[in-house]
Amino acid sequence: MDVISLLKKARDLKASDLHLALGERPYVRRNGLLEPLTEENIIGEKDLAAAGAELLGETWEQESKELQEKDFAFALELEGQEVPVRGNAFRQRGSWAFALRLLPARPPSWEEVGLPSAAAEWTRAQGGLILAAGPTGSGKSTTLAALIEKLNGERPCHIITLEDPIEYRHRGELALIAQRELGRDTRDFASGLRSALRQDPDVLLIGELRDAETMAITLQAAETGHLCLASVHASSTVEALSRILDALPKEAAAAQLAAVLVGAVSQRLLPKKGGGRAAAFEVLTATPALRNLIRQRQLHQVPGYIETGSRYGMVTMAAALEKLRREGVIE
């Protein structure tokens, strides 16, 4: 089994992911649905060992004896282009399995992502916090990459990203961009953030707000004039705000978040008619009234506020889904 050939075949089928597991056929995810890549090719132990060596190099034989999971990324050479691949190797039932995600050859624009224009305008802020929320695989990293590309094309600034792992490789246009990967370039988000604040950044991208320490440093950075973009595993914009406030129960944290929030999106990916997937975005824009609700920790009132905030570019998830249906994009 040649894993690179399987990746190329998955790419030809416009699949987003390739899965390899012992005793199974190779599977791909297309249009959000899982399907076998081949009808044969049951994967054996030797196939998985060869895949590990091919994907992770000479160190894999030793690492595979010590690790239980490992994130990694590499570029696949395909028709003269470098296609980024994000991977995770993990043990299951005593054997190794691989989940490999094929990414676009270049970072997308905000228009290609489908981000509403009201949210795209947040990049004009000189400081503050922009949040992208959603479950795993909903496209949060892609949305943040699109916003970084927008900044790259419109502002001469120093952008530092902290990612786990690096997915999209940005080439500087107006901006100087430094991309740091957890485990290779820095230990974790919190230590990378502390270090980044001494590296003269204008914009910081934090791949994920995972813990209270990272959240606290991010709020401090946003409060001191840095534009911070971050993802949160949450099903809605309100849940994203709630996760931050629950992790930082001090009264000052609510005032901090209220002061620095620029806006938040929550997103879902849905199958499009005719193939592919479309993103639906809930949009929450920070206004004086919203900041007051956050300051008072009255988040239960925020969904109703989003419904009445269309003049500020706010959109509920229900309205976003209805718009896609009305336009014939989804069923």
N, C-alpha and C positions, 0 to 999 in steps of 0.2 A: 504494500500500500504506500503510495507516494502522496504525502499530505499536501505538498505544494500543488500537485496536479488536481487534487480534490478542491483546493481553494480556488484554483483557476476555473474549474468547472462550476463551482458555486457562484463565482463572480459572473460567469457567462449567463447563468440563470437569474441574475439579479437578486440573489439571496443575501440576506443580511448576516446570517450566522451559519457556522458549520460545527456540528457536534460529533465527537468520536468517543465511543465507550466500548468496553470489552463485551464481546458476544453480540454486538448490534451492528446493523448497517450504518454507514455514515448518514447523518441526517442534516438537513438544511432548514432554515426558516425563511420562507418567502411570503411576502405580504402579511407578515405576522403569524403565519401558520407553519407548523412543523411537518416535514415530509421527507421520505427517504431519498437520498441522492442517487442511490443505485439499488437494484433489486438483489444484488449479491454482495460480495465483499464483506462478509462477516468479519469483524475485527478481532484479532487475536493479540496475545501478550507481546509477541514480537513486533506486530504492527505498531502498538502503542509505544514500545521502546524506541522504535525507529522514528516515530513521529516526534517524540520528545527530543531525541538527538538532533533531528532536522530543524525543529523550531527553536530549541534553546541552546544548542551547541555542545561543546565538549564538557561543560560543567554539569550537564544534566544527569549523567550517570551517578555522580556523587550526590548532587542535590536531591535526586529522587529517593535516596535512602534516608534523607534527613527531614524532608519537608512533607507537609500534608496538603498544601495548596500553594500556588505561586501565580502572581499576575505578571504579565509580560506584554511587550509590544514590539513589532518589527514592520518593515516595509516589504511588500511583495512586488517584485519587478514584473510588470505586465504591459506588453505592447508599448514599451518605452516610457511607461509611467510608473511611479512608485505609489502603490496602493497601501495605505496604512492598515495594519491588522492588530486588533487588541485581543489578547488571549488570556485564558485562565486554565491552569492545570490543577486538577484536584483528585484526591483519592476517594474512591467509592467501592465498597465491598472488597477492599483489599487490593484494588487495581487502580491504575490511573485513567482519567478521562480528560478530554480537552473541549473547551468551549471557545470558539474563535469567531470574532466579529470583524467583518469586512467593512471598512469605512471609505467614504469618498476620497478620491485622490487629492482633493483640495478642500479647504474649509468652505462651507457653503455661505452664500449671502443670506441676509435676513429675509429677503424676498423669496429665495428658494426654500427656506425653512417654513415660510408661511406666517412668520411672526407679524402680528398686527402693527401698523405704523406707529400707533400711540406708544407701544412698548419699545420700538426701535429708537424712538426719540429720546429715551432715557440716557443714551450714550452721550448726550450733550451736557449732562450733569458734571460738574467739576469735582464733586466728591459725593459720598453716600453709598448706599447698598442696594444692589439689584439682585433679586432672588429668582432662581428657576427651580420649580418644584415638580415632582412627579414620581411615579414608581420606577423601578429598575427597567431600563429598556424603552423609556418613553421619549428619549431624545433630548434630555436636559443638557448633556455635554455638547450636542450639536447646536442647540440654541445659544449656549454661552460662546461657542467657537464663532458663530455667526456675528455675535455682538463684538467680539474681539476683532474680527475682520472689518467690521464697520468702523471701529475706533482706529484701526490700522490705516484705513483709507481716508480718514478725515481729521486726525489730530496728531501733531508731532509730540509724542509722549513716550515715556518709558513704561512698558507693560511687563509685569512679572506674573507668570502663571505657576501654580502648584497643582500638579495633576497625578492621578493614580490609576493607570499610567497615562503618559502623554498619548493622545489619540490623533489630533490634527496638528500637523506641523505648519506653523505660520511663518511666512516670509515677510520681513519688514518692508513696508512701503513708506509711510510717513513716520511710523512708530519704530522704536527699538524694542524688540520682544525677546525676553529671556524665558525659556520654558524649563521648569524644574520638575523632575519626576521623583515621587516618593520611593525610598529604598535605594535609589541610584544617586540622586543629587541632594537629597535631604532626608532626614529620618522620618518626619511626620508633618502633618499640616501645621500644627502649632509651632514647632521649632522652625519650619520653613518660613512661616509668617513673621515670627520675631526677627529672623535674619533679614527677610525681605524689606522690613521697615528701615533697615540701615543701608539699603541699596538704591536709594533715591528713586522710588517708584512713583508714578502718577496713577497707575491702574494696577489692581491686583485681582487675579482670578484664583479663587479657592475651589478646587474640584468638588469638595463636599464638606459641609458643616456637620461633622460627625460627633463632636464632643463639646462640652461646656468651655474648655480652654480655647479651642479654635474659634468658637462663637464669640467669646469675650474679646479676643485679640482682633477679630474681624470688625466688631463694633467700634473698638478703639481706633482702628485704622480708618474706618469710614468717618469717624467723628473728627479726625485730624486732617481731613481734606483729601483723602485718597478715594478714588472711585473703586469700590469692591464689587465683584461679580461672584456669586456663589450658588451652588446647587444644594438642595435639601431633599431628602427622601420623604415626601409627604404627598398626600392625595389631593390637596387643594392649597390655595394661597393662605387661607386661614390656618390650616393645619401647620403650614411651614412657619408662620409667625408664632403659633402656639408652641411648637417644638423649641424654638429659641427661648421664649419666655419661661417655659417649664424647666429648661436647662439652666437658666439664669434667673433664679427666683427673687433676687434682690430688686428693690423698688427702682434703683437707678437704671437697671437693665431695660425696663419698659420705657423709661424716659429716653435712654440712649437709642433704642430701636425706633421709637417714634420720631426722633430728631433726624436719624440718618437714612431712613427708608426712602428710596426713590420710587420703587415699584416692585411688583412680584408677578410672575406668570406661573400658572400650573398647566401642565400639558398632558395630552393623551395621543397615542398614535392609533389610527383606525384604518382598516382596509379600504382602499379606493375602488370605485367602480372601474373595471378594466385593468386592475392590477396596481401594485404599488401601495404606499400608505400615505395618509394625510394627517397632519397634526391639528388638533383642536386646542385652543389656548383660552384659559381663563385669565383675565387681566385685572390687576389691582394697582391703581395709581395712588401714590401718597398725596393726600390733600390735607389741609389744616383739620378738617373734621375727622378724617381717618386717623391722623396722628393723635388726636385727642382720645379716640377709642382705644388705640394701642397704649397710650400713656396710662389710661385708667384700667387697662387689662379687660376691656369689654369686647372681647373678640367675638362673642356670640352675636353681636350686632353687625359684624362686618359683612356677612353674606347679603343681608338686606341692603346694606349701603352700596355694594357692588351693583345690585339690580337697578339702583336709581342713579348710578354714576356714569351713564353713557356719555354725558357731555365732557367727561374727563378721559374718555377713551376706555372706560372699564367695560368688561364683558364677562358675563357668567359662563360657566361651562355649558349649561343647558342652551344658552343663546348661541354659543360657538358651534355646538353640534347641530342645532337647527339650521344655522346659516349654511353649513356644509351640505346638509341634506337638501335644502332649498336650491342650492347651486348645482345639485346633481353630482357632487364629488363623492359622497358616501351613500350607502343604502339608507 
